Amino acid sequence: MLTVVREQLGQALFRRVAGPDGSATRARIHHTPGPRWFGPDRPIRTVHGDASMFIGGISALLLQSLHPRAMAAVAGHSGFRGDPWGRLQRTSTFLAVTTYGTADDAQLAVDRVRAIHDRIRGTTTDGEPYHAGDPHLLGWVHAAETDSFLRAHERYGAHPLDPADYDAYVADTARVATALGVSDPPRDRRELAERLTAYRPELRATPEARSAARFLLFQPPLPLPVRPFYGGLAANAVALLPPWARGMLWLPRVPVIEDLAVRPTGQALTRTIRWAMRPPGQSRPT
């Protein structure tokens, strides 16, 4: 009975994240022969393959929303409200292909994204022009994403890495960022922190950013019975944010509740996701 529950839960989660063609896509990514950008021992494979990404992904979206021009591009062109699951599936597929796929497939995925970015242009409500292919904006999106995934894995990963491997993770992500058009991406954790600090003067919580936060945290397109579980992931995504980012989004910290309830809930949820989604026959992670 427990095996049936695990399989059903794992399949439901996988369909949400990977889409209806997820099994075929996964087989192509992992079983197509050829050289890869990242070998099996690289930290990027460990981080991107862990259930902590469920929390890190939500946190990354909240953090990324704080750049007004990046948020305007997302609000105006990504369709995240009308098709949030489609956007999630496209993002997860891109991460999977570039992390685990052949070098040729990774480059094709990057080329497709760059072509989309090149077409996305507009003006914010304050009259600032934006272009999704702008290396500076891409640099912000990359830094926010990398920091969020790293923080999530450090806190909720099955096997947290040592400092040298987290530095190597940042270096791995720089390989993808460079291919996407980011100029001189950070290559270790110190440079990543410095880069985030350098962007701080440009950041603010626009009405679009706060609206996106409300959508992500309180109005997820999920059936009511599932929302409490998503709420646990979302609460941990908020707890993962830097204090200054939480302040901008009006998401106050409640230390006692977060320490006694939120973080243990996040650890339990990621363990459950890991258990449900592990391939048949694989031993349970510790």
N, C-alpha and C positions, 0 to 999 in steps of 0.2 A: 504493500500500500504506500509506504513512504517513497519507494522508488517511482511509483506512478506520479505521486505529488511532485517529486523533484523534477521529473521529466516534463510534466505539464507546465510547471512554473518556469523552468528553463527555456522551454520552447516559446512561451508567451513573451518572456523578456527578450529573447533573441529576435523574435519577429518585430517587436517594437523598435529595437535598436538597429537591426540589419535590414528590415523590410521583407517583403514576400519572397524575394529571390536571394535571401541571405545565405542559405545553405550552398547554393551553386556558386555564389560570389566567394564565400569562405573557401570552398574547395579549390577554386581557381587561384585565389591569392596564395594559399599555402602549398599547393601541389604542382603548380606550374614550374618546371625546371628553369634554372637560370640564375645568374648572380643577383644578389640583393644589395640594397644600399646599406643594410645593417645585418651583421652576422648574428647567429643565435645567442652569442654571449653579450650582446650590447644592452646597456641599461634601458634604452628606449623600448625594447621588446618587453622587458619586465614591467615597466610602468604602464605602458599602453594596454597590456594584457590583463591588468588587475581590475577587480571590481571597484576599487577606489575611484576609477574614472567616472562612475555614475555621479559621485559627489563633486569631483573636480570639474566635470563638464558644466554643471549648473553654476558653480562658483566662477568659472571662467567667463560665462555669459554675463553674469552680473558685473564682474570687474570690467570687461570689455565695453559695456554700455556707457561707462563714464567718460569716454572720449566723444565729444559731441559730433564730430564728423564721422567717426566710425559708427556711432549709433544711428545717425541719419541715413547712412548707407544701408544698414541692416533694416531699419524701419521702412525705408522706401522701396527696397528691392529684394529682400530675402524671402518674404512671404512666411515669416516665422509664426505669425498668428493664424493665417489661413491654412498653412500646412506645416505645423511644427514637427510632426513625426517625419515627414519627408525631408525636412532640413536636417533633423537628427540623423536620419539614415544616410543621407549624402555625406555628412560630416564624418560619421563613424566609418563609412566605406573608404573615404579619403585617408583617414588615419590608418586604417588597416592596410590599405594598398601601399602607402608610403613606408609603413613600419615593417611589414612582413612580405610584401609582394616582390616580384622581380624588378630589377632596375628599370627595364623597359616599361613595365606597367606603371611604376611609380612616376616616371617622367611623363607618361601620357596623362596620368591623373593631374599632375602639376600643370601641364600645358592646358588642360581643360579649364582648371580653376583660373589660370592667368587670363585666358580668353574671356571668361565671364567677368572677372574684375575689370578688364579693359573697357567693357561696355557700361559699367556702373558709374555714372556721374550724376551730379545734382548740386543742390544748394540747401544748406540747413535753414531752419526757420529764422535764424539770425543773419542769414545772407552770406554765410561762408560757403565757398565752393568746396566740393569734395570729389575725389576720384578713388574708387576702391583699389586701384592699382598703384596708388601713391606709396612708395617705399616707406615713408614715415608712418603712415597709417597702418600699413602691413606690419611694421615693426612693433607698434603698440599691441595689435591683436596677437601677434606671436608671443611677445613678452608676457602679456596677461595670461594667455593660455598655458604657456610653459610653466609659469610660476604656480598657477592653480593646480595643474596636474601633479607637479612636484610636491606641493604642500599636501595634497590629498593622499598621495602615495606614502609620504612620510608619516602621516597620521593614521591612515586606515589600510595601508597595503599589507598583504599577507606576510611579506618579507621585506621590511624597510631596508633601503640600501645604506651603505656608509657614505660619508661626505664626498669621498673621491668618486664614487659611482654616481652620485647626484650631479656632481660637476660634469661627469661624462654624459649624463642624460641631457644636460643643457647643450653640450657640444653636439650630441646626436641631433637634437631638434634644430640646431643651427643649420645642419645639412639640408633639411627640408625647407627651412625659412629662406635660405639663400636661393634655392631653386624657385621659390615663389616670388622672389624679387625684393626680399628684405635686404637692406644695405647693412653689412657688418653686424649681424645678430650676435647677442651675447653668447659666450662659449663656456662660461662656468657660472656658479651661483653668485659669486661676487659681482660679476659683470651684469648678471640678470637683475640683481637688486639695484645696482647703480642705474640701469636703464629705466626701471620702473620709477625711480626717484626723479630722473630727468624728465619724464612725461608728466609728473604731478601738476606743474603749473597750467597744463592744457586741459586738465580734467575738471569736469563738473557734472552734477546730476541734472540733466535737462528734464523737462516734462516727459520726453520720450523715454529716457532712461528709467525714470520712476514708474512709468506705465509698463515698461518691459519687466521691471522687477515685480510689480503686482501680478502680472500675467504668469511669470515663472513661479512665483512663490505661492500665490493664492488662487489662481484661476487655471490650473493645468487642465489640458483636455483629456481628462481621465475619468473613468467611472467612479462614482462615489465610494464604493467599497475599497478602492485602491488608493484613494487620496491620502489616508493617514500614513501609509507606507512611503508614498512620495513626499509627504510633509516631513517625515523624518530625514530623508535625504536632503531636502531643501534646507531644513534647519541647520544641518551640518555644513551645507554649502555656504550659508551665511556666516556660520562660526569660523569658517576657513578664511574669510576675507580679511585683508589688512584692516586695522581699526579705522584708518582714515577713509577707506572705501565704504565701510559700514556707516560712518558718520555722514558721508555725502548722500547715501541712499536712505537715510533716516531709519537705519536698522540697528537699534541700540543693543549693547551687550548686556546680558544678565548672567554674571559669572557663576553663581551657585547653580542655577538651572542648567547652564551649558555644561558645567563640569560633572554634575551628578546625573543628568538625564540626557542631554543632547548628544554628547560625545559617545557614551555607552550605546545609545540607540544607533548611531552611525556605525559603530563597530559591529553591532549585531546585524544590521541590515547588510553591510558589505560581506560579512561571513555568510549570510543566507544567500545572497546573490552568487557568491563564489561557489557555494555548495550546489545551487540549482543549475548553474551554467557550465560546470566542469564537464568535459567530454566523458562519455561512458568508458569505464575501465580505468580512469585516472584516479590515483589515490587522493584522498582528501588532504588539502593543504593544511598546515598547522597554523 
